[in-house]
Amino acid sequence: MGMQYRIDPNRRLVLARGWGVISTRDLQDFTSQLHADLRFDPDLRSLTDLRDVTDVTVTERELRATAWMPLYSAGVRRAIVASSDIAYGLSRMYAQHAKRFGGNVRVFRTMEEAEAWLEV
């Protein structure tokens, strides 16, 4: 259904949110928009909220391709919060793929855990 983001320059944080059914097109559009945003800095931490995602129609191959795109700097902390099993499982796959290219992505079930790890 969709994804959106906002950049919080004071906390040096990208706050993203997904809802409904997330498709490959949603993921590609989101990544392209963030990459083109002049306010985006690859050293910003990231907090992605997928608690309102009901399903994900992204294939493992498409997920891997997205994870391997060099959007963020290596080692930058990125947290994903996913409450549904499908979003949680695919987010964990994404995190494993991103790790191969220096990504520091962790997946959590609660916002409090993610915020604590990000130190926000």
Secondary structure in CASP SS format (residue, H / E / C, confidence):
PFRMAT SS
TARGET T0000
AUTHOR 0000-0000-0000
METHOD secondary structure of the structure
MODEL  1
M C 1.00
G E 1.00
M E 1.00
Q E 1.00
Y E 1.00
R E 1.00
I E 1.00
D E 1.00
P C 1.00
N C 1.00
R C 1.00
R C 1.00
L E 1.00
V E 1.00
L E 1.00
A E 1.00
R E 1.00
G E 1.00
W E 1.00
G E 1.00
V E 1.00
I E 1.00
S C 1.00
T H 1.00
R H 1.00
D H 1.00
L H 1.00
Q H 1.00
D H 1.00
F H 1.00
T H 1.00
S H 1.00
Q H 1.00
L H 1.00
H H 1.00
A H 1.00
D C 1.00
L C 1.00
R C 1.00
F C 1.00
D C 1.00
P C 1.00
D C 1.00
L C 1.00
R E 1.00
S E 1.00
L E 1.00
T E 1.00
D E 1.00
L E 1.00
R E 1.00
D E 1.00
V E 1.00
T E 1.00
D E 1.00
V E 1.00
T C 1.00
V C 1.00
T C 1.00
E H 1.00
R H 1.00
E H 1.00
L H 1.00
R H 1.00
A H 1.00
T H 1.00
A H 1.00
W C 1.00
M C 1.00
P C 1.00
L C 1.00
Y C 1.00
S C 1.00
A C 1.00
G C 1.00
V C 1.00
R E 1.00
R E 1.00
A E 1.00
I E 1.00
V E 1.00
A C 1.00
S C 1.00
S C 1.00
D H 1.00
I H 1.00
A H 1.00
Y H 1.00
G H 1.00
L H 1.00
S H 1.00
R H 1.00
M H 1.00
Y H 1.00
A H 1.00
Q H 1.00
H H 1.00
A H 1.00
K H 1.00
R C 1.00
F C 1.00
G C 1.00
G C 1.00
N E 1.00
V E 1.00
R E 1.00
V E 1.00
F E 1.00
R C 1.00
T C 1.00
M H 1.00
E H 1.00
E H 1.00
A H 1.00
E H 1.00
A H 1.00
W H 1.00
L H 1.00
E C 1.00
V C 1.00
END
